[in-house]
Amino acid sequence: MENQITIREAITETDVAAFWEQLHTYHKRDIFPNPEDEDREYFLNDEQYRSHIQKIHDRPQDRCFYLFFHRAGQDIGFAMPVIFTSEDGKCFIMEFCVYPEFRGNGTGTECAQVLLNWAGENGALYAELNYGSDDRRRHFWESIGFIENGADEWGEPLMILPPTEDVPITVEALSDPEDWQLKKLENGFLREIGEQVLSEEKQERLAQAIRDGRITFFVAKRGYRAVGMCSVAKCFSTFACSDVGVFEDFYIEPVFRKKGIARTLAQAAQNRCRENGVASLTVCCAPCDEEMYRALGFDTYLGTTFAYLR
């Protein structure tokens, strides 16, 4: 059909040059219109951003694609997805743009559906993206079926088109204190409770506490993807004359809740404490969460907790 939207990949040197010209225009016009924006310089710098993306494009697996939306003999927009076939089939949509002269009349929606169909044909099982702070972008992707779901490792809000496949959940103790997925979960947790996302300084302090063994994180994984976490911070109790633990950082990405992951995480932390001679595991929670924690095995009431916060 003449007006059907198709996808063509930028492969030739001429097409790749045209793709990057349009991407730079999009960044200047739609993403960083303020010339003083500190991020603008990085994204327009070929030696930094383009060089980084080109390495992802050229790697043999889990690569990104330079794609054009094509209709009636002309390009009307572009997209830059990465498909993680070696992980859990995530298609991360890094960039998506319909050129201004072609916007309206459902063109953006049609391009998005064509992109998602293309991704499925190329091994993707679900899709994810971030939308910055742009409410128009958020509403657009909501209309496609995406749902807000936590934050990325830099604290930017994420949206996901949820996977439909059931994948077994496993829980493991975190071994890498620099794990980007831990930063991602922590930022999702902090955003949800209204706190500031992790600064670089706080990231390093958290990593050091993990290295020192002062805190242990347990991560729930759906295949490769980390979808939830909790932590146990140890301290010595003179009452028990033994180590005791505090249960904290309990967070599951919204899309993956009500699937039994909370219980699996809590049991993993409780079992680890039991196996390592930790005398007790306590949790401090808001009244609205008491019923949930009782259901997870925290059933001994220890009175009211008071804190001095400097």
C-alpha positions as CSV (number, residue, x, y, z in Angstrom):
1,M,0.0,0.0,0.0
2,E,1.3,3.5,-0.9
3,N,0.7,5.0,2.5
4,Q,1.9,2.0,4.5
5,I,4.7,2.8,7.0
6,T,7.7,0.5,6.7
7,I,11.1,0.3,8.4
8,R,14.4,0.5,6.6
9,E,17.8,0.2,8.3
10,A,20.5,2.8,7.7
11,I,23.3,0.6,6.4
12,T,25.2,2.6,3.7
13,E,27.5,5.4,4.7
14,T,25.1,7.9,3.2
15,D,22.2,6.6,5.1
16,V,24.2,6.5,8.4
17,A,25.2,10.1,7.9
18,A,21.6,11.1,7.2
19,F,20.5,9.3,10.3
20,W,23.0,11.2,12.5
21,E,22.1,14.5,10.9
22,Q,18.4,13.9,11.8
23,L,19.3,12.7,15.3
24,H,21.3,15.8,16.0
25,T,18.5,18.0,14.7
26,Y,16.0,16.1,16.9
27,H,18.2,16.6,20.0
28,K,18.6,20.3,19.4
29,R,15.0,20.9,18.5
30,D,13.0,18.5,20.8
31,I,15.2,17.3,23.6
32,F,17.7,20.1,24.4
33,P,16.1,23.3,22.9
34,N,18.0,25.4,25.5
35,P,21.5,26.0,24.3
36,E,22.6,26.3,27.9
37,D,21.5,22.8,28.8
38,E,24.6,21.0,30.2
39,D,23.6,17.7,28.5
40,R,23.2,19.2,25.1
41,E,26.9,19.4,24.4
42,Y,27.5,15.7,25.2
43,F,24.7,14.5,22.9
44,L,25.9,16.7,20.0
45,N,29.5,15.6,20.4
46,D,30.5,13.0,17.8
47,E,33.6,12.1,19.8
48,Q,31.6,11.3,22.9
49,Y,28.0,10.3,22.3
50,R,28.2,9.2,18.7
51,S,31.4,7.2,19.4
52,H,29.7,5.5,22.3
53,I,26.6,4.6,20.3
54,Q,28.6,3.4,17.3
55,K,30.3,0.9,19.5
56,I,26.9,-0.5,20.6
57,H,25.8,-0.5,16.9
58,D,28.9,-2.4,15.8
59,R,29.1,-5.1,18.5
60,P,28.1,-8.6,17.3
61,Q,25.3,-9.1,19.9
62,D,22.8,-6.9,21.7
63,R,23.4,-4.2,19.2
64,C,21.4,-1.0,18.4
65,F,19.9,-0.3,15.0
66,Y,19.7,2.9,13.0
67,L,16.2,2.8,11.6
68,F,14.1,5.1,9.4
69,F,10.3,5.1,9.2
70,H,9.5,5.2,5.5
71,R,6.2,6.1,3.7
72,A,5.3,7.0,0.2
73,G,8.9,7.1,-1.0
74,Q,10.3,9.3,1.8
75,D,11.6,9.0,5.3
76,I,9.2,10.4,7.9
77,G,11.1,9.7,11.1
78,F,13.6,7.4,12.8
79,A,14.2,5.2,15.8
80,M,17.2,3.8,17.6
81,P,16.3,0.5,19.5
82,V,18.6,-1.9,21.2
83,I,17.5,-5.5,21.4
84,F,19.1,-7.5,24.2
85,T,18.6,-11.0,22.8
86,S,21.4,-12.5,25.1
87,E,19.6,-11.3,28.2
88,D,15.8,-11.4,28.5
89,G,14.6,-10.1,25.2
90,K,14.3,-6.5,26.1
91,C,14.0,-3.9,23.4
92,F,15.1,-0.6,24.8
93,I,14.0,2.3,22.6
94,M,16.8,4.8,22.9
95,E,15.4,7.3,20.4
96,F,12.1,7.7,18.6
97,C,11.1,10.7,16.4
98,V,8.5,11.5,13.7
99,Y,9.6,14.6,11.7
100,P,7.5,17.6,12.6
101,E,6.0,18.0,9.1
102,F,4.6,14.5,9.3
103,R,3.2,14.6,12.9
104,G,-0.5,14.3,13.5
105,N,-3.3,12.1,12.2
106,G,-2.0,9.1,14.2
107,T,1.3,8.9,12.4
108,G,3.3,8.6,15.6
109,T,1.1,5.8,16.9
110,E,1.4,3.9,13.6
111,C,5.2,4.3,13.7
112,A,5.4,3.1,17.2
113,Q,3.3,0.0,16.4
114,V,5.5,-0.7,13.3
115,L,8.6,-0.4,15.5
116,L,7.2,-2.8,18.1
117,N,6.2,-5.3,15.4
118,W,9.7,-5.0,13.9
119,A,11.3,-5.6,17.3
120,G,9.2,-8.7,17.9
121,E,10.3,-10.1,14.5
122,N,13.9,-9.5,15.6
123,G,13.7,-11.3,18.9
124,A,12.3,-8.8,21.4
125,L,9.9,-10.0,24.0
126,Y,9.0,-6.6,25.5
127,A,10.0,-3.0,25.3
128,E,11.2,-0.3,27.6
129,L,12.2,3.4,27.4
130,N,12.7,6.5,29.4
131,Y,10.8,9.7,28.8
132,G,12.7,12.3,30.9
133,S,10.3,14.8,32.3
134,D,8.2,15.4,29.2
135,D,4.6,14.8,30.0
136,R,3.7,14.8,26.3
137,R,6.0,11.9,25.7
138,R,4.6,10.0,28.7
139,H,1.0,10.4,27.5
140,F,2.0,9.3,24.0
141,W,3.6,6.1,25.2
142,E,0.8,5.5,27.6
143,S,-1.6,5.5,24.6
144,I,0.5,2.7,23.1
145,G,0.2,0.6,26.3
146,F,3.4,1.5,28.2
147,I,3.3,1.8,32.0
148,E,5.5,3.8,34.3
149,N,7.9,1.5,36.0
150,G,10.7,2.7,38.2
151,A,13.8,4.6,37.1
152,D,17.1,3.9,35.3
153,E,20.6,4.0,36.8
154,W,20.8,7.7,36.3
155,G,17.4,8.3,37.9
156,E,15.4,9.0,34.7
157,P,11.8,7.6,34.9
158,L,11.2,4.5,32.9
159,M,8.2,3.1,31.1
160,I,7.6,-0.5,30.0
161,L,5.3,-2.4,27.7
162,P,5.1,-5.4,30.0
163,P,6.2,-8.8,28.9
164,T,3.5,-11.4,28.7
165,E,5.7,-14.5,29.2
166,D,5.9,-16.1,32.6
167,V,9.6,-16.4,33.6
168,P,10.8,-18.1,36.9
169,I,12.0,-15.7,39.5
170,T,15.3,-16.4,41.2
171,V,16.9,-14.6,44.1
172,E,20.6,-14.1,44.6
173,A,22.9,-12.2,47.0
174,L,24.5,-9.3,45.1
175,S,28.2,-9.9,44.4
176,D,29.1,-6.8,42.4
177,P,28.7,-3.6,44.5
178,E,28.9,-1.6,41.3
179,D,26.0,-3.5,39.6
180,W,24.1,-1.0,37.4
181,Q,20.8,-2.9,38.1
182,L,21.2,-2.2,41.8
183,K,21.5,1.5,41.0
184,K,18.4,1.2,38.8
185,L,16.4,-0.4,41.5
186,E,17.6,2.0,44.2
187,N,16.6,5.0,42.1
188,G,13.2,3.5,41.4
189,F,12.7,2.9,45.1
190,L,13.8,6.5,46.0
191,R,11.6,8.1,43.4
192,E,8.6,6.1,44.7
193,I,9.1,7.3,48.3
194,G,9.7,10.9,47.2
195,E,13.4,11.0,47.9
196,Q,16.3,12.2,45.7
197,V,17.9,9.6,43.5
198,L,21.4,8.5,44.2
199,S,24.2,11.0,43.6
200,E,27.6,9.7,42.6
201,E,28.8,10.3,46.1
202,K,26.0,8.2,47.6
203,Q,26.5,5.5,45.0
204,E,30.1,5.2,46.1
205,R,29.2,5.1,49.8
206,L,26.7,2.4,49.2
207,A,29.1,0.4,47.2
208,Q,31.7,0.7,49.9
209,A,29.2,-0.5,52.6
210,I,28.6,-3.6,50.4
211,R,32.3,-4.2,50.0
212,D,32.8,-3.9,53.8
213,G,30.0,-6.4,54.5
214,R,28.0,-3.9,56.4
215,I,25.0,-4.5,54.2
216,T,23.9,-7.4,51.9
217,F,21.5,-6.9,49.0
218,F,19.3,-9.7,47.7
219,V,18.1,-9.2,44.1
220,A,15.1,-10.9,42.5
221,K,15.7,-11.7,38.9
222,R,13.3,-12.5,36.1
223,G,15.9,-14.3,33.9
224,Y,18.6,-11.7,33.6
225,R,16.5,-8.7,34.5
226,A,16.6,-7.5,38.2
227,V,13.0,-6.7,39.2
228,G,13.2,-6.4,42.9
229,M,15.5,-6.1,45.9
230,C,15.8,-6.0,49.6
231,S,18.8,-5.5,52.0
232,V,20.0,-6.7,55.4
233,A,22.2,-4.3,57.4
234,K,24.0,-6.0,60.3
235,C,24.9,-4.6,63.6
236,F,26.0,-6.1,67.0
237,S,23.3,-6.3,69.7
238,T,24.5,-6.2,73.3
239,F,21.2,-7.6,74.4
240,A,21.6,-10.8,72.2
241,C,25.4,-10.6,72.3
242,S,25.2,-11.5,68.6
243,D,24.7,-9.9,65.2
244,V,21.2,-8.8,64.4
245,G,19.9,-7.5,61.1
246,V,17.7,-4.7,59.8
247,F,15.6,-5.4,56.8
248,E,15.5,-2.4,54.4
249,D,15.4,-1.3,50.7
250,F,12.4,-3.4,50.0
251,Y,11.3,-2.6,46.5
252,I,9.8,-4.4,43.5
253,E,9.2,-2.7,40.1
254,P,5.5,-1.9,39.9
255,V,4.8,-4.0,36.8
256,F,6.2,-7.1,38.5
257,R,4.2,-6.8,41.8
258,K,1.6,-9.3,43.0
259,K,3.5,-12.2,41.6
260,G,5.0,-13.6,44.8
261,I,8.3,-11.8,44.4
262,A,8.0,-10.0,47.8
263,R,7.6,-13.3,49.7
264,T,10.5,-14.9,47.8
265,L,12.8,-11.9,48.6
266,A,11.9,-11.8,52.3
267,Q,12.4,-15.6,52.7
268,A,15.8,-15.4,51.1
269,A,16.9,-12.7,53.5
270,Q,15.4,-14.6,56.5
271,N,17.1,-17.8,55.5
272,R,20.5,-16.1,55.1
273,C,20.2,-14.6,58.5
274,R,19.2,-18.0,60.0
275,E,22.1,-19.8,58.3
276,N,24.6,-17.1,59.5
277,G,23.6,-17.0,63.1
278,V,21.9,-13.6,62.9
279,A,19.8,-13.5,66.1
280,S,16.9,-11.5,64.7
281,L,15.8,-9.6,61.6
282,T,13.7,-6.5,62.2
283,V,11.9,-4.1,60.0
284,C,10.7,-0.5,60.6
285,C,7.6,0.3,58.6
286,A,4.7,2.7,58.3
287,P,1.4,1.6,59.8
288,C,0.0,1.1,56.3
289,D,2.6,-1.6,55.7
290,E,2.2,-3.6,58.9
291,E,-0.2,-6.2,57.5
292,M,2.1,-6.8,54.6
293,Y,5.2,-7.4,56.8
294,R,3.3,-9.7,59.1
295,A,2.3,-11.8,56.1
296,L,5.9,-12.0,55.2
297,G,6.9,-13.5,58.5
298,F,7.7,-10.3,60.6
299,D,5.1,-11.3,63.2
300,T,6.7,-10.3,66.5
301,Y,5.8,-6.8,67.7
302,L,8.7,-5.0,69.3
303,G,7.0,-1.7,70.3
304,T,7.5,1.7,68.9
305,T,10.7,2.8,67.3
306,F,12.0,6.3,67.9
307,A,14.9,7.9,66.0
308,Y,17.2,10.9,66.4
309,L,17.9,12.4,62.9
310,R,20.6,15.0,62.7
